[in-house]
Amino acid sequence: MKKVYQTIVGSGSGNCVAASVASILGLELDEVPALSPDDAQMRNLIDFMNKSGYEYKGSLFNKNYWILQHPNSVYCFENTEWYEPQILTKEKLSKEEGINGLFLAVVYSPKFSNFRYSGERGTHQVIVDKDLNIVHDPNKGYKDIIRYPLADLLGLNGIVYIEIFEKLN
């Protein structure tokens, strides 16, 4: 892995995804297109990773994150049946190859999450290993971070979800 840092920091407009992709692939930031972790851009991320020789294997989600995102609609009034193969656990992640044992992961943004006043749930892209350790944060401002927002509540080192890419066969 080559540690690449984002050059744009902003709520919903930063380039942490591109910097994380550049890092995990050992590229320069300018070799990676602008990417965003939202659903509309996921196709662009998958396409770029395919062109780079990696295929998308799916996502693993933090169950506590899902509960937090849906606190009074589905969770309170319906019994939720979880699709267990997609629930993030250290054991499940340890069975995945990733890219040299590394994975693109999403955490809550230390700067752009404001749960108290606005309910803003800004997210941030980082790189993790199979043990859910955050091994690279592309925001230089977070180099001394002790924990990510809601890490104690969410568990799993504050990881919201992980996108799994592996080398194409």
C-alpha positions as CSV (number, residue, x, y, z in Angstrom):
1,M,0.0,0.0,0.0
2,K,1.1,3.5,-0.8
3,K,-0.2,6.2,1.5
4,V,-1.9,8.8,-0.6
5,Y,-3.7,11.7,1.0
6,Q,-6.7,13.6,-0.1
7,T,-6.4,17.1,-1.5
8,I,-10.0,18.1,-1.1
9,V,-11.7,18.0,2.3
10,G,-15.4,18.9,2.5
11,S,-18.7,17.4,3.5
12,G,-19.9,15.4,0.6
13,S,-17.3,16.9,-1.7
14,G,-13.9,15.6,-0.5
15,N,-11.8,13.1,-2.4
16,C,-11.1,10.6,0.4
17,V,-12.5,7.8,-1.8
18,A,-10.2,8.5,-4.6
19,A,-7.2,8.8,-2.2
20,S,-8.1,5.5,-0.6
21,V,-8.4,3.8,-3.9
22,A,-5.1,5.3,-5.0
23,S,-3.5,4.1,-1.8
24,I,-4.7,0.5,-1.9
25,L,-3.8,0.2,-5.6
26,G,-0.4,2.0,-5.2
27,L,-1.3,4.7,-7.7
28,E,-0.9,8.5,-7.7
29,L,-4.1,10.5,-6.8
30,D,-4.3,12.0,-10.3
31,E,-4.5,8.4,-11.8
32,V,-7.8,7.8,-10.1
33,P,-11.1,9.5,-11.2
34,A,-13.2,11.5,-8.8
35,L,-15.2,9.0,-6.8
36,S,-17.8,9.2,-4.1
37,P,-19.0,6.6,-1.6
38,D,-22.7,7.3,-2.5
39,D,-24.9,4.8,-4.4
40,A,-24.8,6.9,-7.6
41,Q,-21.0,6.7,-7.8
42,M,-20.6,3.0,-6.7
43,R,-20.9,2.0,-10.4
44,N,-18.0,4.3,-11.2
45,L,-15.9,2.8,-8.4
46,I,-16.7,-0.8,-9.6
47,D,-15.9,0.1,-13.2
48,F,-12.5,1.7,-12.3
49,M,-11.6,-1.2,-10.1
50,N,-12.5,-3.7,-12.9
51,K,-10.3,-1.7,-15.3
52,S,-7.5,-1.9,-12.7
53,G,-7.8,-5.7,-12.5
54,Y,-10.1,-6.2,-9.5
55,E,-13.7,-7.4,-9.1
56,Y,-16.3,-6.3,-6.7
57,K,-17.3,-9.2,-4.3
58,G,-19.9,-7.3,-2.3
59,S,-20.2,-5.4,1.0
60,L,-20.2,-6.3,4.7
61,F,-22.3,-4.0,6.8
62,N,-22.2,-3.2,10.5
63,K,-25.5,-4.3,11.9
64,N,-25.4,-1.6,14.6
65,Y,-25.0,1.1,11.9
66,W,-28.2,-0.2,10.2
67,I,-30.1,0.0,13.4
68,L,-28.8,3.6,14.0
69,Q,-29.9,4.6,10.5
70,H,-33.4,3.2,11.0
71,P,-34.1,3.8,14.7
72,N,-37.8,4.1,14.7
73,S,-39.2,2.9,11.4
74,V,-38.5,-0.7,10.6
75,Y,-36.4,-1.6,13.7
76,C,-39.0,-0.6,16.3
77,F,-42.1,-1.9,14.6
78,E,-41.0,-5.0,12.8
79,N,-38.8,-8.0,13.6
80,T,-35.9,-7.6,11.4
81,E,-34.5,-10.7,9.6
82,W,-30.9,-10.1,9.0
83,Y,-29.2,-11.4,5.9
84,E,-26.3,-12.9,7.8
85,P,-23.8,-13.3,4.9
86,Q,-23.7,-9.5,4.7
87,I,-23.2,-8.7,8.4
88,L,-19.7,-7.5,9.1
89,T,-17.7,-9.6,11.6
90,K,-14.0,-10.1,12.0
91,E,-14.4,-13.8,11.3
92,K,-16.2,-13.2,8.0
93,L,-13.6,-10.6,6.9
94,S,-10.7,-12.9,7.7
95,K,-12.0,-15.3,5.0
96,E,-11.8,-12.6,2.3
97,E,-8.7,-11.9,0.3
98,G,-9.2,-8.2,-0.4
99,I,-6.3,-6.4,-2.1
100,N,-3.2,-7.7,-0.4
101,G,-5.3,-8.2,2.8
102,L,-6.6,-4.7,2.7
103,F,-10.2,-3.3,2.2
104,L,-11.9,0.0,1.5
105,A,-14.0,0.8,4.5
106,V,-16.4,3.6,5.6
107,V,-16.5,5.3,9.0
108,Y,-18.4,8.3,10.3
109,S,-16.4,11.5,9.5
110,P,-14.9,13.0,12.6
111,K,-15.3,16.5,11.1
112,F,-18.6,16.2,9.1
113,S,-20.8,14.1,11.4
114,N,-23.0,16.2,13.7
115,F,-25.5,13.9,15.5
116,R,-26.4,16.4,18.2
117,Y,-27.7,19.3,16.3
118,S,-28.3,18.5,12.6
119,G,-28.4,14.7,12.5
120,E,-25.8,15.0,9.7
121,R,-24.2,11.6,9.2
122,G,-21.2,12.4,7.1
123,T,-19.1,9.4,6.2
124,H,-15.4,9.1,5.4
125,Q,-13.4,6.4,3.4
126,V,-10.4,4.7,5.1
127,I,-8.4,1.5,4.5
128,V,-8.6,-1.5,6.9
129,D,-6.9,-4.8,7.4
130,K,-8.5,-8.2,8.1
131,D,-8.5,-7.5,11.8
132,L,-10.6,-4.3,11.3
133,N,-7.6,-2.1,12.1
134,I,-7.7,1.2,10.3
135,V,-4.3,1.2,8.6
136,H,-4.6,4.3,6.5
137,D,-6.8,7.4,6.8
138,P,-6.3,9.6,3.7
139,N,-7.1,12.8,5.7
140,K,-3.8,14.1,7.1
141,G,-5.8,16.0,9.8
142,Y,-6.8,12.6,11.3
143,K,-3.3,11.2,11.8
144,D,-3.6,11.4,15.6
145,I,-7.1,10.1,15.8
146,I,-7.9,7.9,18.8
147,R,-11.3,6.7,17.6
148,Y,-13.9,7.5,15.0
149,P,-17.4,8.9,15.9
150,L,-19.6,6.4,17.6
151,A,-16.9,3.7,17.6
152,D,-17.9,2.5,21.1
153,L,-21.5,2.3,20.2
154,L,-21.1,0.7,16.8
155,G,-18.2,-1.6,17.7
156,L,-16.0,-3.0,14.9
157,N,-13.6,0.0,15.3
158,G,-16.4,2.3,14.2
159,I,-16.5,0.8,10.7
160,V,-19.9,1.3,9.0
161,Y,-19.3,-1.0,6.1
162,I,-16.6,-2.5,4.0
163,E,-16.5,-2.9,0.2
164,I,-14.7,-6.1,-0.9
165,F,-12.6,-6.1,-4.0
166,E,-10.3,-9.0,-5.1
167,K,-7.9,-9.6,-8.0
168,L,-9.7,-10.8,-11.1
169,N,-8.9,-14.4,-11.9
